[in-house]
Amino acid sequence: MNSHVAWFRFYEELNDFLSADKRKIAFPYKLSGSPSVKDVIEAIGVPHTEVDLILINGNSVKFDHKLSHGDHISVYPVFENLDISHVTRLRPKPLRKTRFILDAHLGRLSQLLRMLGFDTLYKNNYKNEEIITEALTQKRIILTRDPGLLKNRSITHGYLIRGTDPHEQAREVICRFDLYSQAKPLI
């Protein structure tokens, strides 16, 4: 099969998933066949749950769009505070009631989110399949430190926690999902 090249450019915090030589620049990616844009984005290392808008040659597309030689792909993160309703959204409407489920590595963060009044599920022995099932059936956002978990194609809402300190992680979640007005600290 002939190999072709497509050009990728990732924006803002999506660069956290890239090697230093690919951050904030357009870079070539060798295509084999005609893969979907979602498959290539995840092969590059970015979980699809972190992506909210993809432009190919200036046009918004869905995850299943097949790539072609010479395509220029711009990949944008989840827009929590900006209305992009006029373009093709890659996931269902944002969750109206913010609810979380956390993986086993985020126990202290789960305590802080609960203390701030957020509906948060956590068990230190959750298996990935349980997290995914609960997230989908209860419409919860998955918070994790495992980028591999977020690459599961059935997940619609998830976020990779970057920080390591629980208080820093709580600030990160509140900022990321613009939850300032929703916090109801338990006093």
N, C-alpha and C positions, 0 to 999 in steps of 0.2 A: 504494500500500500504506500502511496506517496505521502510524504509528510508536508504539511503546510504550516504556516505561522499566523497566529492572531496576536494582536497587541493588547495587553491588559494594563489598566491604571486603577489602583485602589485608592479610596479617599478616606481621610480622617482616621478614626480609630481602627479601621480595617487594616491599616499598615502595621498594627501590633502583631499581626499573624505572619508577616512577611520577613524574609531575611533582609538585612540592612541594605543590600545592593538592589533591592526591588521596591523600597519604600519611596513613596511620593514621586514616582516616575513611571512612564510607560515602558513596559518591557515585553519582549517577545516570548511567546509560549508556543512550542512545537505541537501541532495537532496531528493526531493519527486518526484518520477516518473523519467522521462528522459528529463529534461528541456534543452533548448538551452543554450550555453555558454553566449550569449548576455543577455538572460533573467536573468541569475544568476548574471552576472556582474552588471547589473542595479539594481537588488534587493539588492546587497551589497552596492550600492550607487554611482557607477561610471557611468557617462553618456557615451554611446557608442561613441559619437563624440570625446571623449578624447583618445580613444583606437585606435592603429594602427597595433598592432601585438599581436596575442594570440598563445602561444605554449601549446599544450596539450601532455604531456608525450614526449616532445621534438619535436613534429611535428606542423608546422603552420597550423591553421584551420580558417575557416570562422565563422561568427557570428552564423550561424544556426546549427553548430555542436552540436550534442546531447551529454550530459555528462553521464558518467558511474561511478559507484562506484570505488573509488581508483584513479581516474584521478588526475594528478598533472598539474595545470593550471598556466602558467606564463603570466601576462598581462602587456603589454608595452604601453607607451604613443605615441602620434603622433611623428614621426621622420621627422622633417623639414630639418635637416642638414646632415642626414645620409642615404645612399642609401641602402634600404632593398628590392630592386626590385626582388631579387631571392627567396623571400618567399611570402606566400599568403597575399596580401594586403586586408584589410577589407573595404576599401572605394575606390572610383574611384581615378584616378591620381590627384595629388595636383593641385589646381587651378593655372593657369599660371599668370593670372592677378589678383592681390590681391585686392578684393573688400569686403567691410564689410556691415553688417546691424546690428544695435545695438538695444537692448531693451530699454524700457522707463527709466530704472535706470542709463543709461550711457550717459546722455546729454552732460556733460562737456567733457567726453572722445571723443564723436563724434566731437565736435568742435576742439579739439587738433589734432585728426587724419586728419580732413579736412585741418587744417592749415599746416600739414606736407605733404599735397598733395595726401592723400589717398581717393579713391572713397568710401564714407561712407554715408549710408542711416540711418536716424534717425527721429522718430516722438515720442513725449512724450505720445502719446495715441495709439501706436501700440498694437494690440491684438496678442497673440502668433501665431494664425493661419495666420495672415497677414505676420508676420516676416518669418514664415516657407515658405509660398508661394513665397514671394519675394526672399528669399534666394535660393530656388530651381530653380525658373524661370530665375533669373539673375546671378546664380552661385556666390553667396555671402557667406562669412563666417559669421556665427552668433556669435556675441560677447554678452555675458550676464552675470549677476550675479545670475541667476536662474538655478540651476542644473536640476530642473524638466523639463525646456524647452528643454534642450539638450538630454533628454531621449526619445524624440519623434522619433520613428523608421524611419521616412522619412528624417530626417536631416542627411546630409552627411558631412558637414563641420561646426564645431562650436567650441567655446572655452569658458570656464568658467573663467571670470576675477576674480582673487584672491584679488588684491589690492583694497583699498577704496579711495585713493587720485588720482584724475584724471591724474596728471603728472606721478605718479607711475604706473597707469594703462597703459598709453601710452608707457612708457618704457617696461612694461611687454609684450604688444602686439608686439612692434618692435622686442624685443628679441625673443619672442616665434615663430614668423613667419620669423625671420631673414630678416627684412625689411630695414636694415641700408642703403643698396645701392639703395633702391626704394624711399626713402623719398625725397620729393622735396618741402622743406618749402616755404611757401608763404612769401615773404619779402615785 
